[in-house]
Amino acid sequence: MSDLIDALRDILDDRGVLTGDDVSTRMIHVWYQRPIEALCIVRPRTTEEVAAVLKLCHARGQTVVPHGGLTGLVQGCNCGPGDVVLSLERMNTVEDIDPVGRTMTVQAGVPLQVLQETADEHGLMFPLDLGARGSCHIGGNVSTNAGGNRVIRFGMTRDNVLGLEAVLADGTVVTSLNTMIKNNAGYDLKHLFIGTEGTLGIVTRVVIRLREAPRALSTAFAAFDDFKQVTAFLRYIDRELGGALCAFEVLWRDFYELVTTAPADNVRPVPCEFPNYVLIEALGTGADGAGEHFEAIMGEALEQGLIADAAVARSESDRKAMWRIRDSVEHFFRYGPAFLYDVSLGIRFMDDYVGEVKRRLDERWPEHHCFTLGHIADGNIHFAINVGDDGADAHALVNACVYEPLQPVGGSVSAEHGIGTEKRAYLPLSRGANEIDLMRRVKAALDPKGILNPGKVFPA
Ligand SMILES: Cc1cc2nc3c(=O)[nH]c(=O)nc-3n(C[C@H](O)[C@H](O)[C@H](O)COP(=O)(O)OP(=O)(O)OC[C@H]3O[C@@H](n4cnc5c(N)ncnc54)[C@H](O)[C@@H]3O)c2cc1C
């Protein structure tokens, strides 16, 4: 293999190919302390370098695993001693911002938070937002079609990408850097690379769609007596805000208690005595009385009995404190390793579904911990489940508790995190045989040697 490393070094600069300790001292994920095992890590700086690396690897049938910010939650970056890891970390340049057309063209390794801050400097907003914003890359967001906190208003990553550039397995560069909202000239090829987890190509550049920055945000934290009240309130607030609702994050009591109890230092905006809580946020102009309107409709909801209790953020620090509660997901691991889930289903089925999952867990592991929250308006629930055993057998049993009750209601085993290696055995629960067959045919057409992110989405 040393001749492959030499050939890669001919393509890239000195720090472009890492081997030995430079590989094994890096971790595979921002949360998990598991060292990377790989033949080498290549760190190109341009699309041309990515293309040259892939051309070489394709000719040799060499497998390549793309790495972005390593925050993915389905083990999509898993690699082994025989793989070349292709990290986009040095492709981190914002190439162009067009404040008139409201677009930004960036390299794939730019962290999400940098995009958000760059847009903000121009009075604009990139609406995609998630807890991993400081570490995840736009290329990773595209490859996983990340969702996050504002999907109810702005959609998923797919809805905020206008164009992109990708390098195919054989090194062919497909530049499709469309900057227009409307472009029906033939197939919209970007969708081949959005949400396909690095199995069809390496995303190298992205054109994102920006919006005008809100001049004000109205935020509140509300408590509910039951889930029916939550869904009634969702309809009420969405209607009253007339399209301004941008976040509706539901926390079950188990999660609220976890993240507001030491060692977590979050302060409770409302008492921890209700089954459900919602973090609500609305966009406003600041000059249009939106803040007053928001307070008035929250007050009205309290009077009408649509909510049990609520606190409205009075300052940016109140707002940040409320979001910190929602984002304190690192506490999932307080009682040891936890299995993480990201399912979606119709809102009308959710209450019974969550009850059924917890009933099944209780039956088998009375001492288990299950923390529940979700982007409920998008039909998306997350669980973190600890049963005191993180072995493969326990994992399969917990998977059955979570996935089996999804089937009768037509739910999905992955709302926003993707399939990776972790969920590939469960893909047939959410996709039909012909759908999976077509996915495989697309994969075979674009990557006939199967060198790109092998074993992800479906078995190699
Ligand atoms: C605290 C926390 C909160 C999170 N919240 C959310 C959330 O609200 N919503 C949500 O959807 N996700 C969430 N996630 C999951 C994760 O942040 C997203 O999946 C994110 O989009 C991954 O980006 P990344 O750059 O870290 O990608 P990685 O983890 O590095 O890679 C993810 C996948 O994409 C592939 N890939 C990466 N870059 C490229 C590229 N340039 N070209 C081709 N393939 C590539 C990888 O091979 C892998 O299969 C969260 C994660 C954490 C840790």
Ligand as a Chemical Component Dictionary entry (heavy atoms), coordinates in Angstrom:
data_LIG
# 
_chem_comp.id                   LIG 
_chem_comp.type                 NON-POLYMER 
_chem_comp.pdbx_formal_charge   0 
_chem_comp.three_letter_code    LIG 
# 
loop_
_chem_comp_atom.comp_id 
_chem_comp_atom.atom_id 
_chem_comp_atom.alt_atom_id 
_chem_comp_atom.type_symbol 
_chem_comp_atom.charge 
_chem_comp_atom.model_Cartn_x 
_chem_comp_atom.model_Cartn_y 
_chem_comp_atom.model_Cartn_z 
_chem_comp_atom.pdbx_ordinal 
LIG C1  C1  C 0 -25.376 17.637 19.396 1  
LIG C2  C2  C 0 -25.907 17.151 18.079 2  
LIG C3  C3  C 0 -27.129 17.632 17.607 3  
LIG C4  C4  C 0 -27.616 17.215 16.362 4  
LIG N1  N1  N 0 -28.821 17.695 15.940 5  
LIG C5  C5  C 0 -29.286 17.327 14.724 6  
LIG C6  C6  C 0 -30.530 17.836 14.245 7  
LIG O1  O1  O 0 -31.234 18.586 14.928 8  
LIG N2  N2  N 0 -30.926 17.467 13.009 9  
LIG C7  C7  C 0 -30.180 16.627 12.217 10 
LIG O2  O2  O 0 -30.586 16.336 11.086 11 
LIG N3  N3  N 0 -29.004 16.106 12.663 12 
LIG C8  C8  C 0 -28.548 16.430 13.882 13 
LIG N4  N4  N 0 -27.366 15.905 14.338 14 
LIG C9  C9  C 0 -26.623 14.951 13.480 15 
LIG C10 C10 C 0 -25.495 15.609 12.632 16 
LIG O3  O3  O 0 -25.089 16.813 13.187 17 
LIG C11 C11 C 0 -25.944 15.855 11.198 18 
LIG O4  O4  O 0 -26.186 14.606 10.589 19 
LIG C12 C12 C 0 -24.924 16.615 10.346 20 
LIG O5  O5  O 0 -25.554 17.000 9.141  21 
LIG C13 C13 C 0 -23.665 15.830 10.024 22 
LIG O6  O6  O 0 -22.696 16.722 9.480  23 
LIG P1  P1  P 0 -21.126 16.394 9.613  24 
LIG O7  O7  O 0 -20.375 17.412 8.848  25 
LIG O8  O8  O 0 -20.742 16.222 11.028 26 
LIG O9  O9  O 0 -21.050 15.016 8.831  27 
LIG P2  P2  P 0 -20.276 13.653 9.207  28 
LIG O10 O10 O 0 -20.765 13.124 10.511 29 
LIG O11 O11 O 0 -18.810 13.904 9.087  30 
LIG O12 O12 O 0 -20.762 12.738 8.018  31 
LIG C14 C14 C 0 -22.120 12.351 7.921  32 
LIG C15 C15 C 0 -22.285 11.501 6.637  33 
LIG O13 O13 O 0 -22.066 12.289 5.477  34 
LIG C16 C16 C 0 -20.934 11.823 4.724  35 
LIG N5  N5  N 0 -20.229 13.026 4.292  36 
LIG C17 C17 C 0 -19.737 14.028 5.079  37 
LIG N6  N6  N 0 -19.245 15.011 4.302  38 
LIG C18 C18 C 0 -19.433 14.640 3.013  39 
LIG C19 C19 C 0 -19.138 15.239 1.746  40 
LIG N7  N7  N 0 -18.583 16.440 1.644  41 
LIG N8  N8  N 0 -19.468 14.557 0.620  42 
LIG C20 C20 C 0 -20.055 13.343 0.691  43 
LIG N9  N9  N 0 -20.337 12.731 1.857  44 
LIG C21 C21 C 0 -20.046 13.377 3.004  45 
LIG C22 C22 C 0 -20.164 10.923 5.673  46 
LIG O14 O14 O 0 -19.477 9.908  4.984  47 
LIG C23 C23 C 0 -21.289 10.349 6.527  48 
LIG O15 O15 O 0 -21.918 9.293  5.847  49 
LIG C24 C24 C 0 -26.868 16.285 15.589 50 
LIG C25 C25 C 0 -25.650 15.792 16.073 51 
LIG C26 C26 C 0 -25.172 16.205 17.302 52 
LIG C27 C27 C 0 -23.848 15.673 17.788 53 
# 
loop_
_chem_comp_bond.comp_id 
_chem_comp_bond.atom_id_1 
_chem_comp_bond.atom_id_2 
_chem_comp_bond.value_order 
_chem_comp_bond.pdbx_ordinal 
LIG C1  C2  SING 1  
LIG C2  C3  SING 2  
LIG C2  C26 DOUB 3  
LIG C3  C4  DOUB 4  
LIG C4  N1  SING 5  
LIG C4  C24 SING 6  
LIG N1  C5  DOUB 7  
LIG C5  C6  SING 8  
LIG C5  C8  SING 9  
LIG C6  O1  DOUB 10 
LIG C6  N2  SING 11 
LIG N2  C7  SING 12 
LIG C7  O2  DOUB 13 
LIG C7  N3  SING 14 
LIG N3  C8  DOUB 15 
LIG C8  N4  SING 16 
LIG N4  C9  SING 17 
LIG N4  C24 SING 18 
LIG C9  C10 SING 19 
LIG C10 O3  SING 20 
LIG C10 C11 SING 21 
LIG C11 O4  SING 22 
LIG C11 C12 SING 23 
LIG C12 O5  SING 24 
LIG C12 C13 SING 25 
LIG C13 O6  SING 26 
LIG O6  P1  SING 27 
LIG P1  O7  DOUB 28 
LIG P1  O8  SING 29 
LIG P1  O9  SING 30 
LIG O9  P2  SING 31 
LIG P2  O10 DOUB 32 
LIG P2  O11 SING 33 
LIG P2  O12 SING 34 
LIG O12 C14 SING 35 
LIG C14 C15 SING 36 
LIG C15 O13 SING 37 
LIG C15 C23 SING 38 
LIG O13 C16 SING 39 
LIG C16 N5  SING 40 
LIG C16 C22 SING 41 
LIG N5  C17 SING 42 
LIG N5  C21 SING 43 
LIG C17 N6  DOUB 44 
LIG N6  C18 SING 45 
LIG C18 C19 SING 46 
LIG C18 C21 DOUB 47 
LIG C19 N7  SING 48 
LIG C19 N8  DOUB 49 
LIG N8  C20 SING 50 
LIG C20 N9  DOUB 51 
LIG N9  C21 SING 52 
LIG C22 O14 SING 53 
LIG C22 C23 SING 54 
LIG C23 O15 SING 55 
LIG C24 C25 DOUB 56 
LIG C25 C26 SING 57 
LIG C26 C27 SING 58 
# 
